[in-house]
Amino acid sequence: MILEIAQIDVKPGLEAEFEAGVAKAAPLFRRAKGCAGMELQRSIERPSRYRLFVRWETLENHTVDFRGSEDFQAWRGLVGHCFERPPEVEHTQVALTGF
């Protein structure tokens, strides 16, 4: 399992619009090949900063399948105008568990 972590800084004042856009985009992720779930978290210290966590079966499910899809374009259409700058995205996998 791969965890995509996207740090997204939103233009101040567009937080509610961004959150609504992410909610509208949830079905796009749900039907994406290999997507096993997503979660949006908002920073307490920096209220215009979010982290989007998406679980993928494989890295390629995100980088090839989803990013190459029309649904990715729809996702960006719903929220892209809210971005202060392009999101910082990285992918992780479990190294250790059970702590």
C-alpha positions in Angstrom: 0.0 0.0 0.0 1.2 3.5 -0.9 0.3 6.6 0.9 0.2 9.8 -1.1 0.7 12.9 1.1 -0.1 16.2 -0.6 0.6 19.4 1.3 -1.7 22.1 -0.1 -1.5 25.7 0.8 -4.8 27.4 0.0 -5.3 31.1 -0.7 -6.5 32.8 2.5 -10.2 33.2 2.5 -10.8 30.2 0.1 -10.6 27.5 2.8 -14.4 26.8 2.9 -14.5 26.7 -0.9 -11.5 24.4 -1.1 -13.1 22.0 1.5 -16.3 22.0 -0.5 -14.4 21.2 -3.7 -12.6 18.3 -2.0 -16.0 16.9 -0.8 -17.3 17.1 -4.4 -14.2 15.4 -5.7 -14.5 12.4 -3.3 -16.4 10.3 -5.9 -13.6 10.9 -8.4 -11.1 9.3 -6.0 -13.5 6.5 -4.9 -13.8 5.3 -8.5 -10.1 5.7 -9.3 -8.2 2.5 -10.1 -6.4 1.3 -7.0 -7.6 4.1 -4.6 -8.3 2.6 -1.1 -9.4 5.8 0.6 -8.7 9.4 1.3 -8.6 11.9 4.1 -8.2 15.7 4.3 -6.7 17.3 7.4 -6.3 21.0 8.2 -3.4 22.5 10.1 -4.2 24.1 13.4 -1.2 26.4 13.4 -1.6 27.3 9.7 -5.4 27.2 8.9 -4.7 27.7 5.2 -2.6 24.6 5.0 -4.0 21.2 4.4 -2.7 17.7 4.0 -4.5 15.3 1.7 -3.8 11.6 2.4 -4.7 9.1 -0.3 -4.1 5.4 -0.1 -3.2 3.7 -3.3 -2.6 0.0 -4.1 0.4 0.9 -6.2 2.4 4.1 -7.0 1.4 3.8 -10.6 -2.3 3.9 -9.6 -1.7 7.5 -8.6 1.1 8.7 -10.9 -0.1 7.0 -14.1 -3.7 5.9 -13.8 -5.2 8.8 -11.9 -3.0 11.6 -13.1 -3.6 10.6 -16.7 -7.3 10.5 -16.3 -10.1 12.9 -17.0 -11.0 12.6 -13.3 -7.7 14.2 -12.4 -8.6 17.1 -14.6 -12.0 17.3 -13.0 -10.3 17.3 -9.5 -8.0 20.1 -10.5 -11.0 22.0 -11.9 -12.8 21.8 -8.6 -9.9 22.9 -6.4 -7.0 24.2 -8.4 -8.0 27.8 -8.3 -7.8 27.7 -4.5 -4.1 26.7 -4.5 -1.7 29.3 -3.3 1.1 27.4 -5.1 1.3 23.9 -6.6 0.9 21.2 -3.9 4.0 19.4 -2.6 3.3 15.7 -3.1 5.3 12.7 -1.9 4.6 9.0 -1.6 5.4 6.8 1.4 5.1 3.1 2.4 5.1 1.5 5.7 8.6 0.9 7.1 7.7 -0.3 10.6 4.4 -0.9 12.4 3.1 -1.8 15.9 4.4 1.0 18.0 
